[in-house]
Amino acid sequence: MATKLTVLNNGSLRVEGDFEIVDAQGQPYGLAGRERVSICRCGLSKNKPFCDGSHKGHFEHNAEAFDLPAPKV
């Protein structure tokens, strides 16, 4: 399965498929064979970069797709 990133309403970013997550130094996180993880985007997780549900009741965002403008040249 190709990598799919889903922006969830009032919550995390869900990553599914064939992917690798690395830290700032390029070292991979051990994902224990998971093919789906949720990434924190509220900043409240105690398990960053992964979501632990701490956002509930503290983070609001309705995810609706839109087109970005063309890149500046």
mmCIF file of the N, C-alpha and C atoms, coordinates in Angstrom:
data_MODEL
# 
_entry.id   MODEL 
# 
loop_
_atom_site.group_PDB 
_atom_site.id 
_atom_site.type_symbol 
_atom_site.label_atom_id 
_atom_site.label_alt_id 
_atom_site.label_comp_id 
_atom_site.label_asym_id 
_atom_site.label_entity_id 
_atom_site.label_seq_id 
_atom_site.pdbx_PDB_ins_code 
_atom_site.Cartn_x 
_atom_site.Cartn_y 
_atom_site.Cartn_z 
_atom_site.occupancy 
_atom_site.B_iso_or_equiv 
_atom_site.pdbx_formal_charge 
_atom_site.auth_seq_id 
_atom_site.auth_comp_id 
_atom_site.auth_asym_id 
_atom_site.auth_atom_id 
_atom_site.pdbx_PDB_model_num 
ATOM 1   N N  . MET A 1 1  ? 0.845   -1.186 0.000  1.00 0.00 ? 1  MET A N  1 
ATOM 2   C CA . MET A 1 1  ? 0.000   0.000  0.000  1.00 0.00 ? 1  MET A CA 1 
ATOM 3   C C  . MET A 1 1  ? 0.886   1.243  0.000  1.00 0.00 ? 1  MET A C  1 
ATOM 4   N N  . ALA A 1 2  ? 0.546   2.192  -0.839 1.00 0.00 ? 2  ALA A N  1 
ATOM 5   C CA . ALA A 1 2  ? 1.266   3.460  -0.863 1.00 0.00 ? 2  ALA A CA 1 
ATOM 6   C C  . ALA A 1 2  ? 1.050   4.193  0.452  1.00 0.00 ? 2  ALA A C  1 
ATOM 7   N N  . THR A 1 3  ? 1.965   5.067  0.795  1.00 0.00 ? 3  THR A N  1 
ATOM 8   C CA . THR A 1 3  ? 1.830   5.849  2.018  1.00 0.00 ? 3  THR A CA 1 
ATOM 9   C C  . THR A 1 3  ? 0.659   6.809  1.895  1.00 0.00 ? 3  THR A C  1 
ATOM 10  N N  . LYS A 1 4  ? -0.147  6.858  2.946  1.00 0.00 ? 4  LYS A N  1 
ATOM 11  C CA . LYS A 1 4  ? -1.296  7.763  2.985  1.00 0.00 ? 4  LYS A CA 1 
ATOM 12  C C  . LYS A 1 4  ? -1.234  8.524  4.295  1.00 0.00 ? 4  LYS A C  1 
ATOM 13  N N  . LEU A 1 5  ? -1.367  9.845  4.234  1.00 0.00 ? 5  LEU A N  1 
ATOM 14  C CA . LEU A 1 5  ? -1.374  10.709 5.413  1.00 0.00 ? 5  LEU A CA 1 
ATOM 15  C C  . LEU A 1 5  ? -2.753  11.355 5.496  1.00 0.00 ? 5  LEU A C  1 
ATOM 16  N N  . THR A 1 6  ? -3.465  11.121 6.610  1.00 0.00 ? 6  THR A N  1 
ATOM 17  C CA . THR A 1 6  ? -4.807  11.661 6.787  1.00 0.00 ? 6  THR A CA 1 
ATOM 18  C C  . THR A 1 6  ? -4.802  12.663 7.925  1.00 0.00 ? 6  THR A C  1 
ATOM 19  N N  . VAL A 1 7  ? -5.294  13.879 7.654  1.00 0.00 ? 7  VAL A N  1 
ATOM 20  C CA . VAL A 1 7  ? -5.436  14.909 8.684  1.00 0.00 ? 7  VAL A CA 1 
ATOM 21  C C  . VAL A 1 7  ? -6.795  14.685 9.336  1.00 0.00 ? 7  VAL A C  1 
ATOM 22  N N  . LEU A 1 8  ? -6.800  14.332 10.602 1.00 0.00 ? 8  LEU A N  1 
ATOM 23  C CA . LEU A 1 8  ? -8.037  14.032 11.304 1.00 0.00 ? 8  LEU A CA 1 
ATOM 24  C C  . LEU A 1 8  ? -8.616  15.289 11.947 1.00 0.00 ? 8  LEU A C  1 
ATOM 25  N N  . ASN A 1 9  ? -9.939  15.391 11.952 1.00 0.00 ? 9  ASN A N  1 
ATOM 26  C CA . ASN A 1 9  ? -10.597 16.499 12.640 1.00 0.00 ? 9  ASN A CA 1 
ATOM 27  C C  . ASN A 1 9  ? -10.223 16.476 14.115 1.00 0.00 ? 9  ASN A C  1 
ATOM 28  N N  . ASN A 1 10 ? -9.861  17.634 14.648 1.00 0.00 ? 10 ASN A N  1 
ATOM 29  C CA . ASN A 1 10 ? -9.598  17.780 16.084 1.00 0.00 ? 10 ASN A CA 1 
ATOM 30  C C  . ASN A 1 10 ? -8.596  16.773 16.627 1.00 0.00 ? 10 ASN A C  1 
ATOM 31  N N  . GLY A 1 11 ? -7.639  16.381 15.810 1.00 0.00 ? 11 GLY A N  1 
ATOM 32  C CA . GLY A 1 11 ? -6.710  15.365 16.299 1.00 0.00 ? 11 GLY A CA 1 
ATOM 33  C C  . GLY A 1 11 ? -5.418  15.262 15.518 1.00 0.00 ? 11 GLY A C  1 
ATOM 34  N N  . SER A 1 12 ? -4.950  14.055 15.419 1.00 0.00 ? 12 SER A N  1 
ATOM 35  C CA . SER A 1 12 ? -3.616  13.752 14.924 1.00 0.00 ? 12 SER A CA 1 
ATOM 36  C C  . SER A 1 12 ? -3.554  13.647 13.403 1.00 0.00 ? 12 SER A C  1 
ATOM 37  N N  . LEU A 1 13 ? -2.349  13.337 12.928 1.00 0.00 ? 13 LEU A N  1 
ATOM 38  C CA . LEU A 1 13 ? -2.109  12.969 11.543 1.00 0.00 ? 13 LEU A CA 1 
ATOM 39  C C  . LEU A 1 13 ? -1.939  11.459 11.519 1.00 0.00 ? 13 LEU A C  1 
ATOM 40  N N  . ARG A 1 14 ? -2.756  10.761 10.753 1.00 0.00 ? 14 ARG A N  1 
ATOM 41  C CA . ARG A 1 14 ? -2.649  9.305  10.664 1.00 0.00 ? 14 ARG A CA 1 
ATOM 42  C C  . ARG A 1 14 ? -1.807  8.959  9.447  1.00 0.00 ? 14 ARG A C  1 
ATOM 43  N N  . VAL A 1 15 ? -0.761  8.138  9.663  1.00 0.00 ? 15 VAL A N  1 
ATOM 44  C CA . VAL A 1 15 ? 0.112   7.683  8.586  1.00 0.00 ? 15 VAL A CA 1 
ATOM 45  C C  . VAL A 1 15 ? -0.133  6.194  8.406  1.00 0.00 ? 15 VAL A C  1 
ATOM 46  N N  . GLU A 1 16 ? -0.399  5.783  7.162  1.00 0.00 ? 16 GLU A N  1 
ATOM 47  C CA . GLU A 1 16 ? -0.672  4.381  6.866  1.00 0.00 ? 16 GLU A CA 1 
ATOM 48  C C  . GLU A 1 16 ? 0.128   3.944  5.649  1.00 0.00 ? 16 GLU A C  1 
ATOM 49  N N  . GLY A 1 17 ? 0.410   2.659  5.581  1.00 0.00 ? 17 GLY A N  1 
ATOM 50  C CA . GLY A 1 17 ? 1.058   2.098  4.405  1.00 0.00 ? 17 GLY A CA 1 
ATOM 51  C C  . GLY A 1 17 ? 2.512   1.773  4.646  1.00 0.00 ? 17 GLY A C  1 
ATOM 52  N N  . ASP A 1 18 ? 3.322   1.960  3.608  1.00 0.00 ? 18 ASP A N  1 
ATOM 53  C CA . ASP A 1 18 ? 4.745   1.673  3.656  1.00 0.00 ? 18 ASP A CA 1 
ATOM 54  C C  . ASP A 1 18 ? 5.479   2.974  3.952  1.00 0.00 ? 18 ASP A C  1 
ATOM 55  N N  . PHE A 1 19 ? 6.005   3.113  5.157  1.00 0.00 ? 19 PHE A N  1 
ATOM 56  C CA . PHE A 1 19 ? 6.664   4.357  5.540  1.00 0.00 ? 19 PHE A CA 1 
ATOM 57  C C  . PHE A 1 19 ? 7.734   4.082  6.590  1.00 0.00 ? 19 PHE A C  1 
ATOM 58  N N  . GLU A 1 20 ? 8.597   5.053  6.770  1.00 0.00 ? 20 GLU A N  1 
ATOM 59  C CA . GLU A 1 20 ? 9.612   5.042  7.822  1.00 0.00 ? 20 GLU A CA 1 
ATOM 60  C C  . GLU A 1 20 ? 9.578   6.421  8.459  1.00 0.00 ? 20 GLU A C  1 
ATOM 61  N N  . ILE A 1 21 ? 9.715   6.484  9.772  1.00 0.00 ? 21 ILE A N  1 
ATOM 62  C CA . ILE A 1 21 ? 9.772   7.761  10.484 1.00 0.00 ? 21 ILE A CA 1 
ATOM 63  C C  . ILE A 1 21 ? 11.148  7.844  11.131 1.00 0.00 ? 21 ILE A C  1 
ATOM 64  N N  . VAL A 1 22 ? 11.851  8.952  10.870 1.00 0.00 ? 22 VAL A N  1 
ATOM 65  C CA . VAL A 1 22 ? 13.196  9.130  11.409 1.00 0.00 ? 22 VAL A CA 1 
ATOM 66  C C  . VAL A 1 22 ? 13.254  10.419 12.224 1.00 0.00 ? 22 VAL A C  1 
ATOM 67  N N  . ASP A 1 23 ? 14.213  10.481 13.154 1.00 0.00 ? 23 ASP A N  1 
ATOM 68  C CA . ASP A 1 23 ? 14.397  11.689 13.960 1.00 0.00 ? 23 ASP A CA 1 
ATOM 69  C C  . ASP A 1 23 ? 15.254  12.699 13.198 1.00 0.00 ? 23 ASP A C  1 
ATOM 70  N N  . ALA A 1 24 ? 15.573  13.809 13.835 1.00 0.00 ? 24 ALA A N  1 
ATOM 71  C CA . ALA A 1 24 ? 16.328  14.894 13.196 1.00 0.00 ? 24 ALA A CA 1 
ATOM 72  C C  . ALA A 1 24 ? 17.719  14.460 12.734 1.00 0.00 ? 24 ALA A C  1 
ATOM 73  N N  . GLN A 1 25 ? 18.251  13.406 13.335 1.00 0.00 ? 25 GLN A N  1 
ATOM 74  C CA . GLN A 1 25 ? 19.566  12.899 12.950 1.00 0.00 ? 25 GLN A CA 1 
ATOM 75  C C  . GLN A 1 25 ? 19.470  11.765 11.925 1.00 0.00 ? 25 GLN A C  1 
ATOM 76  N N  . GLY A 1 26 ? 18.256  11.440 11.500 1.00 0.00 ? 26 GLY A N  1 
ATOM 77  C CA . GLY A 1 26 ? 18.066  10.386 10.509 1.00 0.00 ? 26 GLY A CA 1 
ATOM 78  C C  . GLY A 1 26 ? 17.935  8.988  11.084 1.00 0.00 ? 26 GLY A C  1 
ATOM 79  N N  . GLN A 1 27 ? 17.869  8.888  12.418 1.00 0.00 ? 27 GLN A N  1 
ATOM 80  C CA . GLN A 1 27 ? 17.731  7.584  13.065 1.00 0.00 ? 27 GLN A CA 1 
ATOM 81  C C  . GLN A 1 27 ? 16.270  7.152  13.063 1.00 0.00 ? 27 GLN A C  1 
ATOM 82  N N  . PRO A 1 28 ? 15.972  5.917  12.636 1.00 0.00 ? 28 PRO A N  1 
ATOM 83  C CA . PRO A 1 28 ? 14.577  5.476  12.568 1.00 0.00 ? 28 PRO A CA 1 
ATOM 84  C C  . PRO A 1 28 ? 13.983  5.168  13.937 1.00 0.00 ? 28 PRO A C  1 
ATOM 85  N N  . TYR A 1 29 ? 12.696  5.484  14.080 1.00 0.00 ? 29 TYR A N  1 
ATOM 86  C CA . TYR A 1 29 ? 11.937  5.061  15.252 1.00 0.00 ? 29 TYR A CA 1 
ATOM 87  C C  . TYR A 1 29 ? 11.570  3.593  15.061 1.00 0.00 ? 29 TYR A C  1 
ATOM 88  N N  . GLY A 1 30 ? 11.620  2.813  16.135 1.00 0.00 ? 30 GLY A N  1 
ATOM 89  C CA . GLY A 1 30 ? 11.191  1.423  16.082 1.00 0.00 ? 30 GLY A CA 1 
ATOM 90  C C  . GLY A 1 30 ? 9.673   1.354  16.153 1.00 0.00 ? 30 GLY A C  1 
ATOM 91  N N  . LEU A 1 31 ? 9.038   0.954  15.073 1.00 0.00 ? 31 LEU A N  1 
ATOM 92  C CA . LEU A 1 31 ? 7.581   0.964  14.998 1.00 0.00 ? 31 LEU A CA 1 
ATOM 93  C C  . LEU A 1 31 ? 6.968   -0.412 15.266 1.00 0.00 ? 31 LEU A C  1 
ATOM 94  N N  . ALA A 1 32 ? 7.782   -1.388 15.604 1.00 0.00 ? 32 ALA A N  1 
ATOM 95  C CA . ALA A 1 32 ? 7.308   -2.731 15.980 1.00 0.00 ? 32 ALA A CA 1 
ATOM 96  C C  . ALA A 1 32 ? 6.365   -3.327 14.944 1.00 0.00 ? 32 ALA A C  1 
ATOM 97  N N  . GLY A 1 33 ? 6.661   -3.092 13.667 1.00 0.00 ? 33 GLY A N  1 
ATOM 98  C CA . GLY A 1 33 ? 5.877   -3.682 12.595 1.00 0.00 ? 33 GLY A CA 1 
ATOM 99  C C  . GLY A 1 33 ? 4.571   -2.984 12.270 1.00 0.00 ? 33 GLY A C  1 
ATOM 100 N N  . ARG A 1 34 ? 4.297   -1.862 12.910 1.00 0.00 ? 34 ARG A N  1 
ATOM 101 C CA . ARG A 1 34 ? 3.035   -1.151 12.651 1.00 0.00 ? 34 ARG A CA 1 
ATOM 102 C C  . ARG A 1 34 ? 2.994   -0.632 11.217 1.00 0.00 ? 34 ARG A C  1 
ATOM 103 N N  . GLU A 1 35 ? 1.822   -0.715 10.620 1.00 0.00 ? 35 GLU A N  1 
ATOM 104 C CA . GLU A 1 35 ? 1.577   -0.154 9.298  1.00 0.00 ? 35 GLU A CA 1 
ATOM 105 C C  . GLU A 1 35 ? 0.676   1.066  9.381  1.00 0.00 ? 35 GLU A C  1 
ATOM 106 N N  . ARG A 1 36 ? 0.362   1.486  10.615 1.00 0.00 ? 36 ARG A N  1 
ATOM 107 C CA . ARG A 1 36 ? -0.443  2.690  10.842 1.00 0.00 ? 36 ARG A CA 1 
ATOM 108 C C  . ARG A 1 36 ? -0.044  3.273  12.193 1.00 0.00 ? 36 ARG A C  1 
ATOM 109 N N  . VAL A 1 37 ? 0.260   4.568  12.209 1.00 0.00 ? 37 VAL A N  1 
ATOM 110 C CA . VAL A 1 37 ? 0.548   5.291  13.449 1.00 0.00 ? 37 VAL A CA 1 
ATOM 111 C C  . VAL A 1 37 ? -0.116  6.662  13.370 1.00 0.00 ? 37 VAL A C  1 
ATOM 112 N N  . SER A 1 38 ? -0.286  7.293  14.513 1.00 0.00 ? 38 SER A N  1 
ATOM 113 C CA . SER A 1 38 ? -0.824  8.648  14.572 1.00 0.00 ? 38 SER A CA 1 
ATOM 114 C C  . SER A 1 38 ? 0.245   9.576  15.120 1.00 0.00 ? 38 SER A C  1 
ATOM 115 N N  . ILE A 1 39 ? 0.436   10.691 14.426 1.00 0.00 ? 39 ILE A N  1 
ATOM 116 C CA . ILE A 1 39 ? 1.453   11.682 14.784 1.00 0.00 ? 39 ILE A CA 1 
ATOM 117 C C  . ILE A 1 39 ? 0.768   12.866 15.461 1.00 0.00 ? 39 ILE A C  1 
ATOM 118 N N  . CYS A 1 40 ? 1.323   13.292 16.587 1.00 0.00 ? 40 CYS A N  1 
ATOM 119 C CA . CYS A 1 40 ? 0.789   14.429 17.343 1.00 0.00 ? 40 CYS A CA 1 
ATOM 120 C C  . CYS A 1 40 ? 0.936   15.712 16.539 1.00 0.00 ? 40 CYS A C  1 
ATOM 121 N N  . ARG A 1 41 ? -0.109  16.531 16.525 1.00 0.00 ? 41 ARG A N  1 
ATOM 122 C CA . ARG A 1 41 ? 0.014   17.863 15.941 1.00 0.00 ? 41 ARG A CA 1 
ATOM 123 C C  . ARG A 1 41 ? -0.461  18.957 16.885 1.00 0.00 ? 41 ARG A C  1 
ATOM 124 N N  . CYS A 1 42 ? -0.842  18.579 18.109 1.00 0.00 ? 42 CYS A N  1 
ATOM 125 C CA . CYS A 1 42 ? -1.288  19.586 19.075 1.00 0.00 ? 42 CYS A CA 1 
ATOM 126 C C  . CYS A 1 42 ? -0.162  20.001 20.023 1.00 0.00 ? 42 CYS A C  1 
ATOM 127 N N  . GLY A 1 43 ? 0.876   19.164 20.133 1.00 0.00 ? 43 GLY A N  1 
ATOM 128 C CA . GLY A 1 43 ? 1.999   19.458 21.015 1.00 0.00 ? 43 GLY A CA 1 
ATOM 129 C C  . GLY A 1 43 ? 1.814   19.003 22.448 1.00 0.00 ? 43 GLY A C  1 
ATOM 130 N N  . LEU A 1 44 ? 0.694   18.362 22.777 1.00 0.00 ? 44 LEU A N  1 
ATOM 131 C CA . LEU A 1 44 ? 0.415   17.972 24.163 1.00 0.00 ? 44 LEU A CA 1 
ATOM 132 C C  . LEU A 1 44 ? 0.808   16.542 24.504 1.00 0.00 ? 44 LEU A C  1 
ATOM 133 N N  . SER A 1 45 ? 1.105   15.716 23.507 1.00 0.00 ? 45 SER A N  1 
ATOM 134 C CA . SER A 1 45 ? 1.426   14.309 23.755 1.00 0.00 ? 45 SER A CA 1 
ATOM 135 C C  . SER A 1 45 ? 2.683   14.165 24.604 1.00 0.00 ? 45 SER A C  1 
ATOM 136 N N  . LYS A 1 46 ? 2.662   13.219 25.504 1.00 0.00 ? 46 LYS A N  1 
ATOM 137 C CA . LYS A 1 46 ? 3.856   12.884 26.291 1.00 0.00 ? 46 LYS A CA 1 
ATOM 138 C C  . LYS A 1 46 ? 4.679   11.818 25.562 1.00 0.00 ? 46 LYS A C  1 
ATOM 139 N N  . ASN A 1 47 ? 4.215   11.402 24.386 1.00 0.00 ? 47 ASN A N  1 
ATOM 140 C CA . ASN A 1 47 ? 4.853   10.357 23.603 1.00 0.00 ? 47 ASN A CA 1 
ATOM 141 C C  . ASN A 1 47 ? 5.227   10.888 22.211 1.00 0.00 ? 47 ASN A C  1 
ATOM 142 N N  . LYS A 1 48 ? 5.551   12.209 22.130 1.00 0.00 ? 48 LYS A N  1 
ATOM 143 C CA . LYS A 1 48 ? 5.873   12.820 20.841 1.00 0.00 ? 48 LYS A CA 1 
ATOM 144 C C  . LYS A 1 48 ? 7.026   12.085 20.167 1.00 0.00 ? 48 LYS A C  1 
ATOM 145 N N  . PRO A 1 49 ? 6.989   11.908 18.877 1.00 0.00 ? 49 PRO A N  1 
ATOM 146 C CA . PRO A 1 49 ? 6.092   12.557 17.935 1.00 0.00 ? 49 PRO A CA 1 
ATOM 147 C C  . PRO A 1 49 ? 4.751   11.841 17.768 1.00 0.00 ? 49 PRO A C  1 
ATOM 148 N N  . PHE A 1 50 ? 4.522   10.794 18.540 1.00 0.00 ? 50 PHE A N  1 
ATOM 149 C CA . PHE A 1 50 ? 3.302   10.005 18.379 1.00 0.00 ? 50 PHE A CA 1 
ATOM 150 C C  . PHE A 1 50 ? 2.179   10.551 19.262 1.00 0.00 ? 50 PHE A C  1 
ATOM 151 N N  . CYS A 1 51 ? 0.951   10.401 18.787 1.00 0.00 ? 51 CYS A N  1 
ATOM 152 C CA . CYS A 1 51 ? -0.228  10.875 19.506 1.00 0.00 ? 51 CYS A CA 1 
ATOM 153 C C  . CYS A 1 51 ? -0.563  9.921  20.652 1.00 0.00 ? 51 CYS A C  1 
ATOM 154 N N  . ASP A 1 52 ? -0.898  10.482 21.810 1.00 0.00 ? 52 ASP A N  1 
ATOM 155 C CA . ASP A 1 52 ? -1.352  9.664  22.940 1.00 0.00 ? 52 ASP A CA 1 
ATOM 156 C C  . ASP A 1 52 ? -2.774  10.043 23.369 1.00 0.00 ? 52 ASP A C  1 
ATOM 157 N N  . GLY A 1 53 ? -3.451  10.868 22.562 1.00 0.00 ? 53 GLY A N  1 
ATOM 158 C CA . GLY A 1 53 ? -4.827  11.255 22.862 1.00 0.00 ? 53 GLY A CA 1 
ATOM 159 C C  . GLY A 1 53 ? -4.956  12.480 23.754 1.00 0.00 ? 53 GLY A C  1 
ATOM 160 N N  . SER A 1 54 ? -3.846  13.101 24.126 1.00 0.00 ? 54 SER A N  1 
ATOM 161 C CA . SER A 1 54 ? -3.895  14.264 25.022 1.00 0.00 ? 54 SER A CA 1 
ATOM 162 C C  . SER A 1 54 ? -4.633  15.456 24.423 1.00 0.00 ? 54 SER A C  1 
ATOM 163 N N  . HIS A 1 55 ? -4.818  15.479 23.110 1.00 0.00 ? 55 HIS A N  1 
ATOM 164 C CA . HIS A 1 55 ? -5.475  16.596 22.431 1.00 0.00 ? 55 HIS A CA 1 
ATOM 165 C C  . HIS A 1 55 ? -6.966  16.697 22.741 1.00 0.00 ? 55 HIS A C  1 
ATOM 166 N N  . LYS A 1 56 ? -7.569  15.619 23.181 1.00 0.00 ? 56 LYS A N  1 
ATOM 167 C CA . LYS A 1 56 ? -9.024  15.598 23.359 1.00 0.00 ? 56 LYS A CA 1 
ATOM 168 C C  . LYS A 1 56 ? -9.484  16.730 24.268 1.00 0.00 ? 56 LYS A C  1 
ATOM 169 N N  . GLY A 1 57 ? -10.350 17.589 23.706 1.00 0.00 ? 57 GLY A N  1 
ATOM 170 C CA . GLY A 1 57 ? -10.873 18.730 24.446 1.00 0.00 ? 57 GLY A CA 1 
ATOM 171 C C  . GLY A 1 57 ? -9.953  19.928 24.488 1.00 0.00 ? 57 GLY A C  1 
ATOM 172 N N  . HIS A 1 58 ? -8.762  19.836 23.856 1.00 0.00 ? 58 HIS A N  1 
ATOM 173 C CA . HIS A 1 58 ? -7.779  20.916 23.902 1.00 0.00 ? 58 HIS A CA 1 
ATOM 174 C C  . HIS A 1 58 ? -7.318  21.386 22.533 1.00 0.00 ? 58 HIS A C  1 
ATOM 175 N N  . PHE A 1 59 ? -7.848  20.801 21.482 1.00 0.00 ? 59 PHE A N  1 
ATOM 176 C CA . PHE A 1 59 ? -7.348  21.102 20.139 1.00 0.00 ? 59 PHE A CA 1 
ATOM 177 C C  . PHE A 1 59 ? -8.509  21.019 19.164 1.00 0.00 ? 59 PHE A C  1 
ATOM 178 N N  . GLU A 1 60 ? -8.748  22.092 18.418 1.00 0.00 ? 60 GLU A N  1 
ATOM 179 C CA . GLU A 1 60 ? -9.836  22.101 17.456 1.00 0.00 ? 60 GLU A CA 1 
ATOM 180 C C  . GLU A 1 60 ? -9.319  22.462 16.074 1.00 0.00 ? 60 GLU A C  1 
ATOM 181 N N  . HIS A 1 61 ? -9.672  21.639 15.110 1.00 0.00 ? 61 HIS A N  1 
ATOM 182 C CA . HIS A 1 61 ? -9.346  21.923 13.715 1.00 0.00 ? 61 HIS A CA 1 
ATOM 183 C C  . HIS A 1 61 ? -10.199 21.020 12.843 1.00 0.00 ? 61 HIS A C  1 
ATOM 184 N N  . ASN A 1 62 ? -11.029 21.616 12.010 1.00 0.00 ? 62 ASN A N  1 
ATOM 185 C CA . ASN A 1 62 ? -11.812 20.841 11.055 1.00 0.00 ? 62 ASN A CA 1 
ATOM 186 C C  . ASN A 1 62 ? -10.981 20.670 9.798  1.00 0.00 ? 62 ASN A C  1 
ATOM 187 N N  . ALA A 1 63 ? -10.605 19.439 9.523  1.00 0.00 ? 63 ALA A N  1 
ATOM 188 C CA . ALA A 1 63 ? -9.750  19.140 8.379  1.00 0.00 ? 63 ALA A CA 1 
ATOM 189 C C  . ALA A 1 63 ? -10.567 19.158 7.095  1.00 0.00 ? 63 ALA A C  1 
ATOM 190 N N  . GLU A 1 64 ? -10.284 20.124 6.230  1.00 0.00 ? 64 GLU A N  1 
ATOM 191 C CA . GLU A 1 64 ? -10.921 20.226 4.922  1.00 0.00 ? 64 GLU A CA 1 
ATOM 192 C C  . GLU A 1 64 ? -9.832  20.503 3.888  1.00 0.00 ? 64 GLU A C  1 
ATOM 193 N N  . ALA A 1 65 ? -9.782  19.668 2.872  1.00 0.00 ? 65 ALA A N  1 
ATOM 194 C CA . ALA A 1 65 ? -8.764  19.791 1.847  1.00 0.00 ? 65 ALA A CA 1 
ATOM 195 C C  . ALA A 1 65 ? -8.922  21.090 1.048  1.00 0.00 ? 65 ALA A C  1 
ATOM 196 N N  . PHE A 1 66 ? -7.800  21.641 0.604  1.00 0.00 ? 66 PHE A N  1 
ATOM 197 C CA . PHE A 1 66 ? -7.788  22.823 -0.256 1.00 0.00 ? 66 PHE A CA 1 
ATOM 198 C C  . PHE A 1 66 ? -6.536  22.778 -1.106 1.00 0.00 ? 66 PHE A C  1 
ATOM 199 N N  . ASP A 1 67 ? -6.495  23.577 -2.139 1.00 0.00 ? 67 ASP A N  1 
ATOM 200 C CA . ASP A 1 67 ? -5.346  23.624 -3.031 1.00 0.00 ? 67 ASP A CA 1 
ATOM 201 C C  . ASP A 1 67 ? -4.374  24.696 -2.561 1.00 0.00 ? 67 ASP A C  1 
ATOM 202 N N  . LEU A 1 68 ? -3.110  24.353 -2.477 1.00 0.00 ? 68 LEU A N  1 
ATOM 203 C CA . LEU A 1 68 ? -2.065  25.327 -2.177 1.00 0.00 ? 68 LEU A CA 1 
ATOM 204 C C  . LEU A 1 68 ? -1.786  26.159 -3.421 1.00 0.00 ? 68 LEU A C  1 
ATOM 205 N N  . PRO A 1 69 ? -1.325  27.388 -3.243 1.00 0.00 ? 69 PRO A N  1 
ATOM 206 C CA . PRO A 1 69 ? -0.917  28.173 -4.416 1.00 0.00 ? 69 PRO A CA 1 
ATOM 207 C C  . PRO A 1 69 ? 0.370   27.581 -5.004 1.00 0.00 ? 69 PRO A C  1 
ATOM 208 N N  . ALA A 1 70 ? 0.642   27.954 -6.232 1.00 0.00 ? 70 ALA A N  1 
ATOM 209 C CA . ALA A 1 70 ? 1.873   27.474 -6.888 1.00 0.00 ? 70 ALA A CA 1 
ATOM 210 C C  . ALA A 1 70 ? 3.088   27.919 -6.088 1.00 0.00 ? 70 ALA A C  1 
ATOM 211 N N  . PRO A 1 71 ? 4.169   27.117 -6.088 1.00 0.00 ? 71 PRO A N  1 
ATOM 212 C CA . PRO A 1 71 ? 5.374   27.513 -5.367 1.00 0.00 ? 71 PRO A CA 1 
ATOM 213 C C  . PRO A 1 71 ? 5.971   28.795 -5.958 1.00 0.00 ? 71 PRO A C  1 
ATOM 214 N N  . LYS A 1 72 ? 6.553   29.610 -5.079 1.00 0.00 ? 72 LYS A N  1 
ATOM 215 C CA . LYS A 1 72 ? 7.215   30.829 -5.537 1.00 0.00 ? 72 LYS A CA 1 
ATOM 216 C C  . LYS A 1 72 ? 8.524   30.467 -6.222 1.00 0.00 ? 72 LYS A C  1 
ATOM 217 N N  . VAL A 1 73 ? 8.802   31.137 -7.287 1.00 0.00 ? 73 VAL A N  1 
ATOM 218 C CA . VAL A 1 73 ? 10.025  30.850 -8.049 1.00 0.00 ? 73 VAL A CA 1 
ATOM 219 C C  . VAL A 1 73 ? 11.041  31.933 -7.820 1.00 0.00 ? 73 VAL A C  1 
# 
